[in-house]
Structures are given as C-alpha cells and as structure tokens.
Amino acid sequence: MLLTPKKIDWYIFRKFMGTFFASLILIIGIVIIFDISEKIDDFVEKEAPLRAIIFDYYLNFIPYFVNMYSPMFVFITVIFFTSKMASNSEIVAILSCGVSFHRMMRPYMVAAALIAALSLALNLFVIPESNKETFQFEERYLKSKPKKSIRNIHYQVSPGEFVYAESFSSWNNTAYKFTIEKIEDSKVVSKISAETAVYDTLNGSWRLKKYFIREFNDDLTDNIRSGRQLDTIIPLSVKDFYFSENTVTTLNYHELEEMIKTQQMRGDANVKYALIEKHTRYALPFSAFVLTIIGVALSSKKRRGGIGWNIALGIALAFTYILFMRFSQMFVHTDALSPAVALWLPNIVYTIIAIVLYRIAPK
C-alpha cells in the first residue's frame, strides 16, 4: 500500500530538488566561464565555429560534468537546506509534531532515488553519445597529440589463436613483425609470420607481405611455405589497437558489455579500463543515497554559529568521496583489488559511516 505524501514531504522534496538544480546551474555556469577562458586561444587558432563550440562541445560536456560531480552537489544540497531548516527550528518543529526521524527521511530518499535514476540513465545512455561528440570536437579544434604508433601488441583474437605485432602505425594502418599462432592442446599447430600486415578498411581483411607459414605435424615434422603477399581475415581491426580510458567512455551499456567479453577472451590488459568504467557507472549513482543520509545526519541538529560549519564540512566530505573514487582506481591498475571491489569500496566505507551517523542522529 502506497502512503500518500504529506505537505511536509512535498516541502522537503521541493527544497531538495530546487536547491540541487539551482546549485547545478550556478556551478556549471562558473565552470564554463573558466573553461572558455582557458581554451579561447585554441578556439581562435583552430577557427572553431561558435555553433560547434556551443552545441558540439559545451552542451555535450554538461552531462559528463553534472554526473561526475553529482555526489558533491547532492551532499552540499542536503547540508545547505537541512542546516537552514535546523537553524530556523523547522526540524525541531517537525519532530515535535510526532513525526519520527525515520519518517522525515522519506522525502529525502525519494529525491535521492530520482537523482540516482537520472545519474544512471546519463551513465548508461546519454554520456557515451555526448562523449563521442566531445572527443571529435577536441580532436578537430583543440590542441592534442594523439599517439600514432604503439609497440609490443599481444592479443588472443579467438580461442587458441594469438596475434603479436612488434609495432603498429596509425598513419598507414600497418603492423610490423606480425605473427599469428594457433595453439591446440597446449601445442603450436601453425604459425604465420610476416614483415608487415596492412589493414584494409574496405573489406576488413589483413594483407600480409613477405610471409612465412609453418605448420607442425604430430610426427614432429613441419611444412613451410612462403610468399610475397597473402590476404587473410582475422577478428581484429584497427580500432582494437586504440581502446583506451577515453574509448570506453563513448560506449553505451550493450557496447561496453560486448567489449569486456571480447577483451577478456583476448587476454587484453586494457580490459581494466572497461571494467573500471562499468562499475563506476553503477557505483556513482548509488552514492546519492549514502551521501543524503550522511548529510541529513550531520546537519539536522541546530548548531551555534549558523550553517557555515555544516557547509564547510559538507564540501570537505564531498571532495573526499570524489577523491576516494578516483584513488580507488589505482588499486585496479596495481592489481591490488578487482575492479568491482575497488570501485565499490568508497560506497562501502561511506555506507558504514552513514549507518553510524544515522543511528546517532535521532538522539
């Protein structure tokens, strides 16, 4: 049975959402102004059109910024208007009317749920598409030096089939010292070596030049043949060489899941970027609930000196949470923790803090 919202529920809900979006608009405006002042020379030098700056860059930048710093906005919002309510003795009046502290938390959690749902939708569907536009703009109009070659490439392109290249150049889509090995029952059954392998973007094939094919037989003999040129198709494309931390942020939910499966099968070390992105997309929205509880618990009591101390404490804790989220990624890169544990660790720690503060707050 659904409980009908009371006037006090709507009052707190409006306070929460109104303050949240007002702070978003204010901070976004300030950030855009500073960002323009920093990049104005690049815009002028590359002759970026005003329409592209507004619609292709900044409108696509806003969802990412909003989502990344939503924990800080939620926390500061709760701290600010709850402290103000406590300062005006509104919290005391609510509790004196027979409303329990747990009951008072209901509109807070409803608002937090809406913000979490918005953050999750942005993470899974909106931000990946907007990131594509943002990166295209940056590549065209902002100063950047993309990596043109990579070295020592190892991939498992299918079960039992491994590819190695000494280096790969994006200038001509060419891999140098290219090798394909097929392994069955822990034994190498064939090996193809080529001086170069050029990727054909039209049909998705690889053209091997100056190649050698060596096939191993069960009687320990082998067959060797060679040639000047050989066209072959393997499940590997140019874009596979350039999966990075930025690449995964442009993939929606289904594309990200597919890439994780492919990279895990290949034994690609870059899968850690995809796993970090996946768990971040789910862990970040959950923070809305945790930080809302902490914010109410810290600011629901009237303090001497007004709301200044609560706001300062809220900003400090919010930045600490965001830094913790960023720092936890280092545990993945150093193989200290799995991506799932590392990215959810800040929420686990802050959930424990929230439980302790929530138990103390009504007293």
Secondary structure, 3 states (H helix, E strand, C coil): CCCCCCHHHHHHHHHHHHHHHHHHHHHHHHHHHHHHHHHHHHHHHCCCCHHHHHHHHHHHHHHHHHHHCHHHHHHHHHHHHHHHHHHCCHHHHHHHCCCCHHHHHHHHHHHHHHHHHHHHHHHHHHHHHHHHHHHHHHHHHCCCCCCCEEEEEEEEEECCEEEEEEEEECCCCEEEEEEEEEEECCEEEEEEEEEEEEEECCCCEEEEEEEEEEEECCCCCEEEEEEEEEEECCCCCHHHHHCCHHHHCCCCHHHHHHHHHHHHHHCCCCHHHHHHHHHHHHHHHHHHHHHHHHHHHHHCCCCCCCCHHHHHHHHHHHHHHHHHHHHHHHHHHCCCCCHHHHHHHHHHHHHHHHHHHHHHCCC
